[in-house]
């Protein structure tokens, strides 16, 4: 009876819950998850390994997130998940936590999906104009237009904004570039993206290495490859500010 009450409570929460066994195979999804994540088709998720829902490139990162969840017990990491649908992109904050049995042993994971699309998508254009990022122990939403540069460093994606603040995102450079290149986000190096509107100049050292300097003085210099340097010159035929 107590188990039935608990299951009914989970079903009625407006949060998508997915439960996995210790091998990361999905064994349960509440009604919200069934509808929003799996289109009411149990065959899409039941007994499926969670890695099947991620690209090969992302699987190593996802594995790390689950490892952190185990080490942190109930303080597992919170990360951003973008899911494309026929109606546009849905943005979720996802919390992964470890499940413990009555004897204190590890028995699996639970993933809670919080839909934050309304906080990140422009209602008029149906385009993402903000992305959730980590700031200390908090998640905040930063406007794409305020981002100066984005760098991949030591396994992290670091975002620097026009107010001189720095954040960490679990989104990859590829995801950010793909979704926001039409908003002025431009790849200048395999590990760096920049917002074209904040470029001040390009400086060249004695070894002919090019670096981008921004109108925000505190922003770190960003390297630019030779190929991207030539492309950037075409975008700014009259020079920089």
C-alpha positions, 0 to 999 in steps of 0.5 A: 500500500505504501509503495502504491502511494509513493508511485502515485505521488511520483506520477502526479509530479510535474517533473519527468522521472526516469529510474535506471538499474545499476547497469543504467538500463531504464526500468521506470518512467513516470507519466510526464517522462513517458509523454515528454521524453518518449512520446507515450511509447514504452518500447522507446525506453524500457530496458534501454541503456541510457547511452543509446540516447546520446551521441558517441561523442557525448557518451564519455561525458555522460559516463562521467556525470553518472560517476559523479552522481555515485561519488556524491550520493544524493548530491549528483550533478545538475546538467543541461539537456536539449531535446529537439521535437517537431515543435522546436527545442525543449530545454531541461535541467537534469539531476542525476542521483544515486539510488540506495536500497534498504541495506545502504547498497547501490541499486541504480540511478534516478534522473529528474528532468526539469523543463526550463524551456519557458525560461530560455526560449523566445516565445515570438521566434521559438528560438533559444536565447538563453542557456543555463550555466553553472555559477558556483552551486547555482544554475543561472540563465545567461543571454546569448547576446551577452556572451563574449567567448566560449572556451574548452579547457581541461574537460570543461566549457567555460563561458565569459560574459560582457560583465566579466563573469565566467561560468561553466556549461556542460553543453559542448562547443559543437552544440553551442556553435550549431545552435547559435552561429546565426546569432554571431557565435563564430568558431575561431579555433578548435577549442574556442568560439567568440561573439563577433560583436565583441571583437576589438582587434586581432594581434599577432606575435613574433611567431605570427600567431594570431590572437583576438582581443575584445572590447571587454578588457578583462576578457582573455585573449583567444587564439585564432587559426590561420584558416579562420583568420582569413575567413574573419577578415572577409567578415570584417572588410573594413577592419575592427573597432 
